[in-house]
């Protein structure tokens, strides 16, 4: 079984029944990640695998800290022996260091998991932040607004996502720039 097939099967097992909406979102994020394959070359499958697994830490069977990037990365590393680069992308997806800081977990996250290549980090940010909770395509602005509305502006997630907004917009610009330079139309 290849990396992406394994990732889809594991994510489905962990999310589809306990969290069907999170599973739909993960499928949408993976679809979006796949659309960036022309600018990722040989790392395209790696990004798609990380994209479908990025929210696996929400699974009730593995959630321990309540911080899904850290819980998911630890599970993938310790229980699944997953590819180290996939684990790093899951650990740091969508500006996770900023949320880890809000939760008092930044030191743990940054010492346990190194950052992945910036081009892949950007592509995963954009994949996640242009996909609705139901797996549909959206804009970064609409996604950020949806997150703040869902969690509330004064919650940990609300504060973090507002702090992360400039980096999310910058990542989107960098990915769009790479797509334009490669003459690829994003989906």
HELIX and SHEET records of a PDB file:
HELIX    1   1 UNK A    3  UNK A   15  1                                  13    
HELIX    2   2 UNK A   20  UNK A   34  1                                  15    
HELIX    3   3 UNK A   37  UNK A   40  1                                   4    
HELIX    4   4 UNK A   41  UNK A   43  5                                   3    
HELIX    5   5 UNK A   44  UNK A   53  1                                  10    
HELIX    6   6 UNK A   56  UNK A   58  5                                   3    
HELIX    7   7 UNK A   68  UNK A   78  1                                  11    
HELIX    8   8 UNK A   84  UNK A   91  1                                   8    
HELIX    9   9 UNK A   96  UNK A  103  1                                   8    
HELIX   10  10 UNK A  106  UNK A  112  1                                   7    
HELIX   11  11 UNK A  118  UNK A  129  1                                  12    
HELIX   12  12 UNK A  140  UNK A  151  1                                  12    
HELIX   13  13 UNK A  156  UNK A  181  1                                  26    
END                                                                             
